[in-house]
Amino acid sequence: MAHSFTILGSYSGRNAGDAAILASIMKTLTDRFGAATRFEVPTTHPAFISENYGEMFNVKPLSVMPWTGSIRLFGIPTLKSIASTDVTLITDGIIFDVKLFNPLFNFLITLIFLVPWANMLGKPVICYNVGVGPLRSKSGRAFARYVCNRCKLIIVRDTDSEALLREIGVSNAIHLKADAVFDNWGISKSEAESILGDLGALGAAAEGRLLGVNITRYIDAWLASREKMGSTAGFLPMLASVLAKLWVEHGIEPLIVITQHMDHPYGERLQALVESAVRERTGSAQKPGMISNLSLSSHQILGVMSLCRLFVGMRLHSLIISAKAGTPVVGMVYAPKVRSLLAQLGTPGLACELATLDAAALEQTLLYAWQNVDDIRQTQQAVVQGLERSAVEAADLLAQAV
């Protein structure tokens, strides 16, 4: 039975969703294989893993900075790790072909070298609860097919990934389970209330008036041409005007939730735009609160999300973390995987397509969700409970394979 794993993914600590994936995988596999289970994680920020998870799990971060002989995942530390552990896991959503030939951005271009290395050593490679795509180029599809057909087990986290792998000609069996983050955890209610208290938003949460809002600076960059907005320049002002109107006219207080470091300046801009829009309506300044993974862990963010009445987000794992926290979600579809998640949760009508999204449509959707929040929670949480079980069941498939 396997007791040591090399975990391949994007685990620098810059993305709360990625951090939640890593934590969840280590939790699930430690629960399944025992406390002695050992993990090695190639990362550009070893201190993040040591400081956040070094005491929780038997984990060793491996620096993959250039001075260690690495180009992102490909390099001496990762090659040695694959040789020394029992199983290599491909995780997260790293099988895509955006900037395919740039190994500083794209992971798939490194996997086509790492996977045959593991095969040569007789070490099994597992696609563990992965998301796949986009794969729009011939090279990207060929590389993904090559990688996946050399894995001993493929477990995907959504039906779109399953369909895409079959479409590109992956011949191995493909198993559908839930995203690993559905086995994540949050901080206590009192700790979350303390964070909101510091922001001045605890009263809104206690009164059921808090709306979590997540954005990404990518906007529509991950969408096909037919799905894109006419212009992205007006997106933030449009969103700010809707949030200000909901706040002034309905008492719905926004809380901006940033889950990726690069989105933080974008969140600050939204914060300023909402403040300005409220001032135009009322003559007085009201600045929405903002939390960010620059200072909070994914577990702290999950705890705070549990105190929101409703959550509207763009990044996939902001939505998954919120759903795991028990808070109903509305998605703004910056990538197809967001649309897929809302359909999976039984509420496809709450996936807002950017190509047709304007202030009136967004306001209508948010007010509908706000007024029907209990029914939406019941629908989504019935699915979430199954996804929580499914995320754990992936470890059973892994155990059978190795």
C-alpha positions as CSV (number, residue, x, y, z in Angstrom):
1,M,0.0,0.0,0.0
2,A,1.3,3.5,-0.9
3,H,2.4,5.7,1.9
4,S,4.3,8.5,0.1
5,F,3.1,10.8,-2.7
6,T,4.6,13.4,-4.9
7,I,1.8,16.0,-5.5
8,L,2.0,18.0,-8.7
9,G,0.0,21.2,-8.9
10,S,0.1,24.9,-8.6
11,Y,1.0,25.3,-4.9
12,S,2.8,28.6,-4.4
13,G,0.2,29.9,-1.9
14,R,-0.9,32.7,-4.2
15,N,-4.3,31.1,-4.9
16,A,-6.6,30.2,-2.0
17,G,-8.4,27.6,-4.2
18,D,-5.1,25.8,-4.9
19,A,-4.2,25.9,-1.2
20,A,-7.5,24.4,-0.3
21,I,-7.0,21.7,-2.9
22,L,-3.6,20.8,-1.5
23,A,-4.8,20.8,2.1
24,S,-7.9,18.7,1.2
25,I,-5.9,16.1,-0.6
26,M,-3.4,15.7,2.2
27,K,-6.3,15.5,4.7
28,T,-8.2,12.9,2.6
29,L,-5.2,10.7,2.0
30,T,-3.9,10.9,5.5
31,D,-7.3,9.8,6.7
32,R,-7.3,7.0,4.2
33,F,-3.7,5.7,4.5
34,G,-2.8,6.7,8.0
35,A,-0.8,9.3,10.0
36,A,2.5,8.1,8.6
37,T,1.5,9.1,5.0
38,R,4.2,11.3,3.6
39,F,3.9,14.0,1.0
40,E,6.4,15.9,-1.2
41,V,5.2,19.0,-2.9
42,P,7.2,20.9,-5.6
43,T,6.6,24.6,-5.1
44,T,8.0,28.0,-5.8
45,H,7.2,29.0,-2.2
46,P,8.3,26.3,0.2
47,A,7.7,28.5,3.2
48,F,4.0,28.7,2.5
49,I,3.6,25.0,2.8
50,S,5.9,24.6,5.8
51,E,4.2,27.4,7.8
52,N,0.6,26.5,7.0
53,Y,0.7,22.7,6.8
54,G,4.0,21.5,8.3
55,E,2.5,20.8,11.7
56,M,-0.8,19.3,10.3
57,F,0.7,16.8,7.9
58,N,3.9,14.9,7.1
59,V,4.8,17.1,4.2
60,K,8.0,18.2,2.6
61,P,8.0,21.2,0.3
62,L,10.5,21.1,-2.6
63,S,11.8,24.4,-4.0
64,V,11.5,24.5,-7.8
65,M,13.1,27.9,-8.3
66,P,15.6,28.2,-11.1
67,W,18.6,27.9,-8.8
68,T,17.5,24.4,-7.9
69,G,17.8,23.3,-11.5
70,S,14.1,23.7,-12.3
71,I,11.8,25.3,-14.8
72,R,8.6,25.3,-12.8
73,L,7.7,21.7,-12.1
74,F,10.3,20.2,-14.4
75,G,13.7,19.9,-12.7
76,I,16.0,18.0,-10.4
77,P,13.9,18.3,-7.2
78,T,10.7,16.9,-8.9
79,L,12.6,14.2,-10.7
80,K,14.2,13.0,-7.5
81,S,10.8,13.2,-5.7
82,I,9.1,11.0,-8.2
83,A,11.9,8.5,-7.8
84,S,11.7,8.4,-4.1
85,T,7.9,8.3,-3.4
86,D,5.5,5.5,-4.1
87,V,3.0,7.4,-6.3
88,T,2.9,10.7,-8.3
89,L,-0.4,12.6,-8.3
90,I,-1.4,15.1,-11.0
91,T,-3.9,17.3,-9.2
92,D,-5.8,20.6,-9.5
93,G,-6.5,22.0,-13.0
94,I,-3.0,21.9,-14.6
95,I,-3.9,20.1,-17.8
96,F,-4.7,23.0,-20.2
97,D,-3.1,24.5,-23.2
98,V,-3.1,28.3,-22.5
99,K,0.4,29.5,-23.3
100,L,1.3,25.9,-23.9
101,F,5.0,26.4,-24.8
102,N,5.7,28.7,-21.8
103,P,6.8,26.4,-19.0
104,L,6.8,29.4,-16.6
105,F,3.0,29.5,-17.0
106,N,1.9,26.2,-18.4
107,F,2.1,22.9,-16.5
108,L,1.1,20.5,-19.3
109,I,4.3,21.2,-21.2
110,T,6.3,19.9,-18.1
111,L,4.0,16.8,-17.6
112,I,5.0,15.4,-21.0
113,F,8.5,14.9,-19.5
114,L,7.6,14.0,-15.9
115,V,5.1,11.3,-16.7
116,P,7.4,9.1,-18.9
117,W,10.1,9.6,-16.2
118,A,7.8,8.0,-13.6
119,N,6.7,5.3,-16.1
120,M,10.4,4.4,-16.7
121,L,10.9,4.1,-12.9
122,G,7.8,1.9,-12.6
123,K,6.1,4.5,-10.4
124,P,2.4,4.9,-10.9
125,V,1.0,8.3,-12.0
126,I,-2.6,9.2,-11.0
127,C,-4.7,12.0,-12.2
128,Y,-6.4,12.8,-8.9
129,N,-9.6,14.8,-9.0
130,V,-8.3,16.9,-11.9
131,G,-10.0,19.5,-13.9
132,V,-9.1,19.5,-17.6
133,G,-9.1,22.3,-20.1
134,P,-9.2,24.4,-22.1
135,L,-7.6,22.3,-24.8
136,R,-8.1,24.2,-28.0
137,S,-4.9,23.5,-29.9
138,K,-3.8,20.3,-31.7
139,S,-0.6,20.3,-29.7
140,G,-2.4,20.7,-26.4
141,R,-4.8,17.9,-27.1
142,A,-2.0,15.6,-28.2
143,F,0.0,16.4,-25.1
144,A,-3.0,15.8,-22.8
145,R,-3.8,12.6,-24.5
146,Y,-0.2,11.4,-24.2
147,V,-0.1,12.3,-20.5
148,C,-3.4,10.8,-19.5
149,N,-2.9,7.5,-21.5
150,R,0.2,7.0,-19.4
151,C,-1.5,7.4,-16.1
152,K,-2.5,4.3,-14.1
153,L,-5.8,5.9,-12.9
154,I,-7.7,9.0,-14.1
155,I,-10.2,10.7,-11.7
156,V,-11.8,13.9,-12.9
157,R,-13.7,16.4,-10.9
158,D,-16.5,17.4,-13.4
159,T,-18.4,16.0,-16.4
160,D,-16.9,18.6,-18.7
161,S,-13.4,17.3,-18.0
162,E,-14.6,13.7,-18.5
163,A,-16.2,14.6,-21.9
164,L,-13.1,16.5,-23.0
165,L,-10.7,13.6,-22.3
166,R,-13.0,11.3,-24.2
167,E,-13.2,13.8,-27.1
168,I,-9.4,14.0,-27.5
169,G,-9.0,10.2,-27.5
170,V,-7.9,9.2,-24.0
171,S,-8.3,5.5,-24.0
172,N,-7.9,4.8,-20.3
173,A,-10.9,4.5,-18.0
174,I,-12.0,7.8,-16.6
175,H,-13.7,8.0,-13.2
176,L,-15.8,10.9,-12.1
177,K,-15.6,12.1,-8.5
178,A,-15.8,15.5,-6.8
179,D,-13.4,18.3,-6.4
180,A,-11.0,17.7,-3.5
181,V,-12.0,20.9,-1.8
182,F,-15.4,19.4,-0.9
183,D,-13.4,17.6,1.9
184,N,-12.0,21.0,3.2
185,W,-12.6,22.7,6.5
186,G,-13.0,26.1,8.0
187,I,-12.2,28.0,11.2
188,S,-14.6,28.3,14.1
189,K,-17.6,30.7,14.0
190,S,-16.1,32.9,16.7
191,E,-12.9,33.3,14.8
192,A,-14.8,34.2,11.6
193,E,-16.9,36.7,13.6
194,S,-13.7,38.3,14.9
195,I,-12.4,38.8,11.3
196,L,-15.7,40.4,10.3
197,G,-15.7,42.5,13.4
198,D,-12.4,44.0,12.5
199,L,-13.9,45.0,9.1
200,G,-17.1,46.5,10.7
201,A,-19.2,43.9,8.8
202,L,-20.3,41.7,11.7
203,G,-23.6,43.5,12.2
204,A,-24.5,42.9,8.5
205,A,-23.6,39.2,8.9
206,A,-25.7,38.9,12.1
207,E,-28.7,40.5,10.4
208,G,-28.4,38.3,7.3
209,R,-27.4,41.2,5.0
210,L,-23.9,40.1,3.9
211,L,-23.2,39.4,0.3
212,G,-19.8,37.8,-0.6
213,V,-18.4,38.9,-3.9
214,N,-15.4,37.4,-5.7
215,I,-13.8,38.7,-8.9
216,T,-10.8,37.8,-11.1
217,R,-8.8,40.1,-13.3
218,Y,-9.0,37.5,-16.1
219,I,-12.6,38.5,-16.6
220,D,-13.4,36.6,-19.9
221,A,-9.9,35.6,-20.9
222,W,-10.6,31.9,-20.5
223,L,-13.8,31.9,-22.6
224,A,-14.2,31.1,-26.2
225,S,-14.7,34.0,-28.6
226,R,-18.5,33.6,-28.8
227,E,-18.7,33.7,-24.9
228,K,-16.8,36.9,-24.4
229,M,-18.0,40.3,-23.4
230,G,-18.1,43.0,-26.1
231,S,-15.7,45.0,-23.9
232,T,-14.3,44.2,-20.5
233,A,-13.6,47.9,-19.7
234,G,-17.1,48.4,-18.3
235,F,-17.3,45.2,-16.2
236,L,-16.1,46.6,-12.9
237,P,-18.1,49.8,-13.0
238,M,-21.2,47.8,-13.9
239,L,-20.6,45.4,-11.0
240,A,-19.9,48.3,-8.7
241,S,-23.1,50.1,-9.7
242,V,-25.2,47.0,-9.0
243,L,-23.6,46.4,-5.6
244,A,-24.1,50.0,-4.6
245,K,-27.7,49.9,-5.6
246,L,-28.4,46.7,-3.7
247,W,-26.6,48.2,-0.6
248,V,-28.5,51.5,-0.7
249,E,-31.9,50.3,-1.8
250,H,-32.1,46.9,-0.2
251,G,-29.6,47.0,2.7
252,I,-27.5,44.2,1.1
253,E,-23.9,44.9,2.2
254,P,-21.2,43.6,-0.1
255,L,-18.0,41.9,1.2
256,I,-15.3,41.6,-1.4
257,V,-13.5,38.2,-1.2
258,I,-10.2,37.9,-3.0
259,T,-8.8,34.4,-3.4
260,Q,-5.8,35.0,-5.7
261,H,-3.0,37.5,-5.0
262,M,-3.0,38.9,-8.5
263,D,-6.7,39.8,-8.1
264,H,-6.1,42.0,-5.0
265,P,-5.5,45.3,-6.9
266,Y,-8.6,44.5,-8.9
267,G,-10.5,44.0,-5.6
268,E,-9.3,47.3,-4.3
269,R,-10.5,49.0,-7.5
270,L,-13.9,47.5,-7.1
271,Q,-14.0,48.6,-3.5
272,A,-13.3,52.2,-4.5
273,L,-15.9,52.1,-7.3
274,V,-18.6,50.8,-4.9
275,E,-17.7,53.5,-2.4
276,S,-17.9,56.2,-5.2
277,A,-21.2,54.8,-6.5
278,V,-22.7,54.8,-3.0
279,R,-21.5,58.4,-2.5
280,E,-23.3,59.4,-5.7
281,R,-26.5,57.9,-4.5
282,T,-26.5,59.0,-0.9
283,G,-24.0,61.8,-0.6
284,S,-22.1,59.9,2.1
285,A,-19.2,57.5,1.9
286,Q,-19.6,53.8,2.6
287,K,-16.7,51.5,1.8
288,P,-17.3,47.8,1.5
289,G,-15.1,45.4,3.5
290,M,-12.6,43.2,1.8
291,I,-10.8,40.0,2.8
292,S,-8.0,38.5,0.8
293,N,-5.7,35.5,0.9
294,L,-2.8,37.9,1.1
295,S,-3.5,37.8,4.8
296,L,-6.0,35.0,5.4
297,S,-5.8,31.2,4.8
298,S,-8.3,29.3,2.7
299,H,-9.7,27.9,6.0
300,Q,-10.3,31.4,7.4
301,I,-11.9,32.5,4.1
302,L,-14.2,29.5,4.3
303,G,-15.2,30.4,7.8
304,V,-16.0,34.0,6.8
305,M,-18.0,32.8,3.8
306,S,-20.2,30.7,6.1
307,L,-21.5,33.9,7.7
308,C,-22.6,35.4,4.3
309,R,-26.3,35.0,3.3
310,L,-25.3,34.7,-0.4
311,F,-22.1,34.6,-2.5
312,V,-21.6,35.7,-6.0
313,G,-18.2,34.8,-7.5
314,M,-16.1,34.3,-10.6
315,R,-13.2,32.0,-9.6
316,L,-14.2,28.3,-9.4
317,H,-12.8,27.6,-6.0
318,S,-14.3,30.7,-4.5
319,L,-17.6,29.2,-5.4
320,I,-16.7,25.7,-4.2
321,I,-15.4,27.0,-0.9
322,S,-18.6,29.0,-0.4
323,A,-20.7,26.0,-1.2
324,K,-18.7,23.9,1.2
325,A,-19.3,26.6,3.8
326,G,-23.1,26.2,3.3
327,T,-23.6,29.5,1.6
328,P,-25.7,29.6,-1.6
329,V,-23.7,30.6,-4.7
330,V,-24.3,32.6,-7.9
331,G,-21.6,32.3,-10.6
332,M,-20.3,34.8,-13.1
333,V,-18.9,32.5,-15.8
334,Y,-15.3,33.6,-16.5
335,A,-14.5,30.0,-17.5
336,P,-16.6,27.1,-18.6
337,K,-15.9,25.2,-15.4
338,V,-18.0,27.8,-13.5
339,R,-21.0,27.0,-15.7
340,S,-20.4,23.3,-15.1
341,L,-20.3,23.7,-11.3
342,L,-23.6,25.6,-11.2
343,A,-25.2,22.9,-13.3
344,Q,-23.8,20.3,-11.0
345,L,-25.2,22.1,-8.0
346,G,-28.7,21.9,-9.6
347,T,-29.0,25.6,-10.2
348,P,-27.9,26.3,-13.8
349,G,-30.0,29.4,-13.9
350,L,-27.6,31.0,-11.4
351,A,-24.7,30.9,-13.9
352,C,-24.4,34.4,-15.3
353,E,-23.0,34.4,-18.8
354,L,-20.6,37.3,-19.3
355,A,-21.5,37.7,-23.0
356,T,-25.1,38.8,-22.1
357,L,-24.5,40.2,-18.6
358,D,-25.5,43.7,-17.9
359,A,-26.5,45.7,-14.8
360,A,-30.2,44.8,-15.1
361,A,-29.6,41.1,-15.6
362,L,-27.1,40.9,-12.7
363,E,-29.4,42.8,-10.4
364,Q,-32.3,40.6,-11.3
365,T,-30.4,37.4,-10.7
366,L,-29.0,38.6,-7.4
367,L,-32.3,39.8,-6.1
368,Y,-34.0,36.5,-7.1
369,A,-31.3,34.5,-5.3
370,W,-31.5,36.8,-2.3
371,Q,-35.2,36.4,-2.0
372,N,-35.1,32.6,-2.6
373,V,-31.9,31.9,-0.7
374,D,-33.4,29.1,1.5
375,D,-34.7,27.1,-1.5
376,I,-31.4,27.6,-3.3
377,R,-29.5,26.5,-0.2
378,Q,-31.6,23.4,0.1
379,T,-31.1,22.5,-3.6
380,Q,-27.3,23.1,-3.6
381,Q,-26.6,21.6,-0.2
382,A,-28.3,18.4,-1.1
383,V,-25.8,18.0,-3.9
384,V,-22.9,19.3,-1.8
385,Q,-23.4,16.5,0.7
386,G,-23.0,13.9,-2.1
387,L,-19.9,15.8,-3.4
388,E,-18.4,15.6,0.1
389,R,-18.7,11.8,0.1
390,S,-17.5,11.7,-3.5
391,A,-14.3,13.6,-2.8
392,V,-13.4,11.1,-0.1
393,E,-14.3,8.1,-2.3
394,A,-11.6,9.2,-4.7
395,A,-9.1,8.0,-2.1
396,D,-10.7,4.6,-2.2
397,L,-10.2,4.4,-6.0
398,L,-6.6,5.4,-5.4
399,A,-6.1,2.8,-2.8
400,Q,-7.4,0.1,-5.1
401,A,-5.1,1.2,-7.9
402,V,-1.9,1.3,-6.0
